[in-house]
Amino acid sequence: MDSCCTKKTTVRTEERRKKLINRLSRIEGQIRGIKGMIENDAYCTDILTQSAAVAAAIQAFNRELLDSHIRGCVANDIREGNDEVIDDLMDTLYRLMK
């Protein structure tokens, strides 16, 4: 489980860090693929399909990170009596829902 500290950083396990970085690397590859499609004048619908796949991959990344944040950082802060973390979480959720 990840844990936060008062400096608003998160200490992640090596396994968690690798998992997140691998997801981002796949997304980065998808973006490069879309760039190549543009450079090669690919059909718009094909590009849009790939773009939608990237958006879904980013949402999956966000869900994974949010789950870890709530179960680790937020839960720990609440247990320690730091209820203001709820306001921070709500701000984060509002930004994600735009």
Order of alpha helices (4+ residues) and beta strands (2+ residues): beta-beta-alpha-alpha-alpha-alpha
